[in-house]
Amino acid sequence: MSRALGDGQLSQFWYSQETALKLAKEAIAAAGEGGRIACVSTPSVYQKLRELHREDLAVYVFEYDRRFAIYGEEFVFYDYNNPLDFPENIAAHSFDIVIVDPPYLSEECLRKTSETVKYLTRDKILLCTGAVMEEEAMRVLGVKMCRFTPEHTRNVANEFRCYTNYDSGLDHDV
């Protein structure tokens, strides 16, 4: 999910239902049975994971928008400007997969968000961001662009893409 701030309001760009479902299913497959999934700045994927009712998975949403605090212990306030500021119950390398969409298309934001991702993940990363960030994403996270192209409910000005650091289903059946 990307966000833009204007007039002090948080404006969010949500994935389409199809994209959120595809990303949620990919996260489930990557996490494996009994896995742990971190959704960093991707609340629409988090909500889709909740809809899928997988009791064997632990799913957390790391989000700046405090409206998601309604999810209780699964909500972790997240500000990319403080990339490692987490409660004590969030341990290093405790998630099987981190799905992340940095809130801004900038090298600084991707670099800071990458600190978060590297702290949280055991190994698997699923990044959604602008195609213009491909080289930087490869450099800071070791990810490669997938064939799958995420779509949003509203038009966004930049071409968005998915990137992973593992053999992903997002490269098949697109």
DOFI-383384 format. One line per field, with one value per residue (C-alpha): residue in one letter; z negated, x negated, y negated. Coordinates in nm, 2 decimals, padded with zeros to 4 digits. Example, Ala and Ser with C-alpha at 12.3 -4.5 7.8 and 13.67 -1.06 7.14 Angstrom:
REM DOFI-383384
resn = c(A  S)
w = c(-00.78  -00.71)
u = c(-01.23  -01.37)
v = c(00.45  00.11)
//
This chain:
REM DOFI-383384
resn = c(M  S  R  A  L  G  D  G  Q  L  S  Q  F  W  Y  S  Q  E  T  A  L  K  L  A  K  E  A  I  A  A  A  G  E  G  G  R  I  A  C  V  S  T  P  S  V  Y  Q  K  L  R  E  L  H  R  E  D  L  A  V  Y  V  F  E  Y  D  R  R  F  A  I  Y  G  E  E  F  V  F  Y  D  Y  N  N  P  L  D  F  P  E  N  I  A  A  H  S  F  D  I  V  I  V  D  P  P  Y  L  S  E  E  C  L  R  K  T  S  E  T  V  K  Y  L  T  R  D  K  I  L  L  C  T  G  A  V  M  E  E  E  A  M  R  V  L  G  V  K  M  C  R  F  T  P  E  H  T  R  N  V  A  N  E  F  R  C  Y  T  N  Y  D  S  G  L  D  H  D  V)
w = c(00.00  00.08  -00.09  -00.03  -00.29  -00.21  -00.44  -00.73  -00.61  -00.54  -00.19  -00.10  00.22  00.18  00.39  00.60  00.45  00.71  00.63  00.25  00.29  00.51  00.27  -00.03  00.13  00.22  -00.14  -00.27  -00.03  -00.11  -00.49  -00.50  -00.76  -01.09  -00.94  -01.04  -00.80  -00.85  -00.64  -00.64  -00.50  -00.33  -00.52  -00.22  -00.21  -00.58  -00.56  -00.29  -00.50  -00.78  -00.54  -00.45  -00.81  -00.84  -01.21  -01.16  -01.06  -01.27  -01.07  -01.18  -01.02  -01.06  -00.98  -01.04  -01.02  -01.38  -01.25  -01.21  -01.59  -01.59  -01.52  -01.87  -01.92  -01.55  -01.49  -01.53  -01.49  -01.22  -01.10  -00.84  -00.98  -01.29  -01.11  -01.42  -01.68  -01.77  -02.09  -02.28  -02.15  -01.79  -01.78  -01.51  -01.22  -01.36  -01.03  -00.75  -00.50  -00.50  -00.24  -00.22  -00.01  -00.12  -00.17  00.07  00.40  00.28  00.22  -00.14  -00.21  -00.05  -00.24  -00.58  -00.51  -00.41  -00.76  -00.89  -00.64  -00.72  -01.09  -01.07  -00.80  -00.85  -00.47  -00.24  -00.11  00.12  00.21  00.40  00.52  00.83  01.13  01.11  00.78  00.94  00.93  00.57  00.46  00.60  00.43  00.08  00.06  00.32  00.48  00.85  01.04  01.09  01.39  01.18  01.19  00.88  00.95  00.73  00.67  00.79  01.06  00.95  01.15  01.13  01.27  00.98  00.97  00.73  00.64  00.44  00.31  00.36  00.63  00.63  00.76  00.88  01.18  01.28  01.40  01.45)
u = c(00.00  -00.13  -00.01  -00.02  00.03  00.23  00.40  00.30  00.51  00.38  00.48  00.44  00.41  00.56  00.48  00.76  00.94  00.78  00.43  00.48  00.60  00.31  00.06  00.22  00.22  -00.15  -00.23  -00.05  -00.24  -00.57  -00.51  -00.42  -00.21  -00.22  -00.40  -00.43  -00.36  -00.44  -00.24  -00.44  -00.24  -00.01  00.32  00.53  00.32  00.35  00.73  00.74  00.53  00.78  01.07  00.91  00.93  00.61  00.58  00.24  00.08  -00.03  00.03  -00.07  -00.01  -00.28  -00.11  -00.13  00.25  00.37  00.72  00.58  00.53  00.88  00.69  00.54  00.22  00.18  00.14  -00.21  -00.24  -00.50  -00.68  -00.95  -01.14  -01.20  -01.26  -01.35  -01.11  -00.91  -00.75  -00.94  -00.72  -00.84  -01.17  -01.44  -01.40  -01.07  -00.86  -00.88  -00.78  -00.76  -00.53  -00.60  -00.50  -00.71  -00.48  -00.68  -00.87  -01.21  -01.55  -01.55  -01.21  -01.31  -01.64  -01.48  -01.20  -01.46  -01.61  -01.27  -01.24  -01.58  -01.51  -01.17  -01.23  -01.39  -01.45  -01.16  -01.07  -00.78  -00.82  -00.56  -00.68  -00.73  -00.91  -01.14  -01.28  -01.39  -01.77  -01.76  -01.54  -01.78  -02.07  -01.93  -01.71  -01.85  -01.50  -01.42  -01.11  -00.83  -00.60  -00.29  -00.18  00.02  00.33  00.49  00.85  00.76  00.52  00.17  -00.07  -00.36  -00.39  -00.39  -00.56  -00.63  -00.98  -01.09  -01.41  -01.28  -01.12  -00.77  -00.43  -00.41  -00.63  -00.39  -00.03  -00.02)
v = c(00.00  -00.34  -00.65  -01.02  -01.30  -01.60  -01.86  -01.64  -01.35  -01.00  -00.90  -00.53  -00.35  00.00  00.31  00.44  00.74  00.97  00.84  00.86  01.22  01.32  01.16  01.32  01.66  01.61  01.52  01.82  02.05  01.89  01.90  02.27  02.45  02.28  01.98  01.62  01.34  00.97  00.73  00.40  00.11  00.36  00.36  00.47  00.79  00.83  00.80  01.06  01.29  01.25  01.32  01.65  01.77  01.96  02.06  02.22  01.88  01.59  01.27  00.91  00.58  00.31  -00.01  -00.39  -00.43  -00.37  -00.29  00.07  00.09  00.25  00.57  00.57  00.76  00.82  00.45  00.30  -00.08  -00.13  -00.45  -00.39  -00.68  -00.46  -00.13  00.08  -00.07  00.23  00.36  00.63  00.91  00.86  01.06  01.04  01.28  01.41  01.40  01.66  01.39  01.02  00.86  00.49  00.19  -00.11  -00.42  -00.64  -00.59  -00.72  -00.56  -00.69  -00.53  -00.20  -00.20  -00.26  -00.01  00.24  00.22  00.32  00.61  00.75  00.73  00.91  01.18  01.52  01.52  01.45  01.11  01.00  00.64  00.43  00.09  -00.11  00.03  -00.27  -00.12  00.20  00.13  00.00  00.29  00.54  00.36  00.33  00.64  00.88  00.92  00.97  00.85  01.09  01.13  01.05  00.68  00.56  00.35  00.08  -00.02  -00.37  -00.46  -00.54  -00.74  -00.50  -00.15  00.09  00.43  00.72  00.84  01.15  01.30  01.66  01.87  01.73  01.83  01.47  01.58  01.85  01.85  01.48)
//
